[in-house]
Amino acid sequence: MGKTRRYSAAFKFNLVCEALASERTEVELARSHNVHPVTLSNWKKRFLEQGSKVFSGDDALREKEKEIARLERLLGRKEVELALVRNFFSDQ
């Protein structure tokens, strides 16, 4: 069996855009870039199905940032509690 090749996101994006704008067939483009035609077809399908998420407003990112901020506040409170407990036991 052949080795599985990894392609960068930029390479995939550029090739899919070229496939959408080009007069050449997907098979021709895929072969000229040493990519299997089915692979290019799958990338194109995925791009067309999920491309609108690029412009969705980063809701998932905002949610993750809120969760990180909440966890950082919690960590800060726990550090204060730990320092108080250490001070209490060091005084005894």
C-alpha positions as CSV (number, residue, x, y, z in Angstrom):
1,M,0.0,0.0,0.0
2,G,1.1,3.6,-0.6
3,K,1.9,6.1,2.0
4,T,-0.9,8.5,3.0
5,R,-0.1,12.0,1.9
6,R,-0.9,15.0,4.0
7,Y,-1.8,18.3,2.4
8,S,-1.9,21.7,4.0
9,A,-5.2,23.6,4.3
10,A,-3.9,26.3,2.1
11,F,-3.0,23.8,-0.6
12,K,-6.5,22.2,-0.4
13,F,-8.2,25.6,-0.5
14,N,-6.2,26.8,-3.5
15,L,-6.8,23.6,-5.5
16,V,-10.5,23.7,-4.7
17,C,-10.8,27.3,-5.8
18,E,-8.9,26.5,-9.0
19,A,-11.3,23.6,-9.6
20,L,-14.3,25.9,-9.2
21,A,-12.9,28.6,-11.4
22,S,-11.1,26.6,-14.0
23,E,-12.2,25.3,-17.4
24,R,-10.1,22.2,-16.8
25,T,-11.8,19.1,-15.5
26,E,-11.2,17.9,-11.9
27,V,-9.3,14.9,-13.2
28,E,-6.9,17.1,-15.1
29,L,-6.4,19.4,-12.2
30,A,-5.9,16.6,-9.7
31,R,-3.4,14.8,-11.9
32,S,-1.4,18.0,-12.5
33,H,-1.1,18.5,-8.7
34,N,-0.4,14.8,-8.0
35,V,-3.7,14.4,-6.1
36,H,-6.1,11.6,-6.6
37,P,-9.2,12.9,-8.5
38,V,-11.5,11.4,-5.8
39,T,-9.6,13.3,-3.1
40,L,-10.1,16.6,-4.9
41,S,-13.8,15.8,-5.4
42,N,-14.1,15.1,-1.7
43,W,-12.4,18.4,-0.8
44,K,-14.6,20.3,-3.2
45,K,-17.8,18.7,-1.8
46,R,-16.7,19.4,1.8
47,F,-15.9,23.0,0.8
48,L,-19.2,23.6,-0.8
49,E,-21.1,22.1,2.1
50,Q,-19.2,23.8,4.9
51,G,-17.8,27.0,3.2
52,S,-20.5,29.2,4.7
53,K,-19.1,28.5,8.2
54,V,-16.2,30.7,7.3
55,F,-18.5,33.7,7.4
56,S,-20.7,32.6,10.4
57,G,-19.2,35.0,12.9
58,D,-16.9,32.7,14.9
59,D,-19.6,31.7,17.5
60,A,-17.7,28.5,18.5
61,L,-14.5,30.6,19.1
62,R,-16.4,33.1,21.3
63,E,-17.9,30.2,23.3
64,K,-14.4,28.7,23.8
65,E,-13.0,32.1,24.8
66,K,-15.8,32.5,27.4
67,E,-15.1,29.1,28.8
68,I,-11.3,29.8,29.1
69,A,-12.0,33.1,30.9
70,R,-14.4,31.3,33.3
71,L,-11.8,28.6,34.0
72,E,-9.0,31.2,34.5
73,R,-11.2,33.0,37.1
74,L,-11.9,29.7,38.8
75,L,-8.1,28.9,38.9
76,G,-7.4,32.3,40.4
77,R,-9.9,31.7,43.2
78,K,-8.5,28.3,43.9
79,E,-4.9,29.7,44.0
80,V,-6.1,32.3,46.6
81,E,-7.8,29.6,48.7
82,L,-4.7,27.4,48.5
83,A,-2.5,30.4,49.7
84,L,-4.9,31.0,52.6
85,V,-4.8,27.3,53.7
86,R,-1.0,27.3,53.5
87,N,-0.8,30.5,55.6
88,F,-3.2,29.0,58.1
89,F,-1.1,25.8,58.6
90,S,2.2,27.6,58.5
91,D,1.1,29.8,61.5
92,Q,0.3,26.8,63.7
